[in-house]
């Protein structure tokens, strides 16, 4: 016989008690207002009230973020580079990788509520801050909170990078959170610009050259070759022009007075095609070039005393020291190619040049770019440090041969042979947009 299952039926008293318990639970989760009346457990914002505003921007909290990084789509490559580097550095510090979009993203769907606006975006918040920045003189950065947006911009490419680095250096806590005060409003001090600031800004780059001084023949040497600066002195080589067994004179020139303050004669540095100064070691390095293209000679920059000779595993015609990366950049003989060397003069990487076909001379670098001065056409050919060709910029002085290039701040110093090949002329070249 099939047994019937017993079906449990609660009593009326039990149902009543259960209902009372549920009611009491709900009442306990609902706080009383100051007037003693009660509201529901859901926050209600009336037409006359505003939602509470967070006291800080929690850009990254516990490896999570609601923020996006927004950059312009208008072709400012330096801003895109700054945004990418910021995202990568932030990830390394916090373990959180933010989404990055360009400003036209708003046309496809609404902008994100929380955004870090880098540089010259089309967002209203960016445009308002940039209008203020553009109205002021000097090179600086601004960090400003505008509603739910954080605007980071500046007067130059390097300033924008400095602003983003300021956030990383000052607002990432020990737990790896990036917390920024909502009322943030920072205008940095003025910084000295680099030549690359003008180039990276895009558009037309103008170069104005002013004659600063002359270098006359000395000790049988009459042809200008390599040159470079440490920011206080300009060092320039005069060569006797011999194809083998050449003799050279190294001149140390005050940038303030344009007078020679010291000399080193009878240098055996072959062609002496270029030189650079390493302020970290206090050394001056001369590139021999022809006929010994693998040779460089190292001198004490202060005393001009010879220290040692170094033999490279590549042929070079030019060299520049990179303070930011603590490395050397060299032009490779036989064309426009170049290479990066470490601080021990070992090759790190080779790069292909643009193949302009001009006569290669000296080189320089700043925090952003490499600069090669050329002859036939008298111009500066520029690359970034990833090896990408940026452009060429014609020099106003084009009736004699530029031999070397170096910079102090945003000013280049370019030394030309004069038209009679009996000494040279020092020009200061200033860039502008």
Secondary structure, DSSP 4 states (H G I P E B T S, - for coil): -PPPPPPP---HHHHHHHHHHHHHHHHHTSPBPTTS-B--SS----TT--PPPPSEEEEEBTTB---EEEE-SSS-HHHHHHHHHHHHHHHHHHS---EEEETTHHHHSPPPSSEEEESS-SSHHHHHHHHHHHTS-SB-EEEEEETTEEEEEESSHHHHHHHHHHHHHHHB-TTS-EEEETT-EEEPPPB---HHHHHHT-S--EEEEEEEEEE--BTTB-EEEEEEE-SSEEEEEEE---SSS--EEEEEEETTT--EEEEEEEE--TT--EEEEETTTTEEEEEEETTEEEEEEEEETTT--EEEEEE-SS-EEEEEEETTTTEEEEEETTSS-EEEE-TTS-EEEEE------PEEEEEEE-SSEEEEEEETTTEEEEEETTS-EEEEEE-S--SS-EEEEEEETTEEEEEEE-TTSSSEEEEEEEEE-
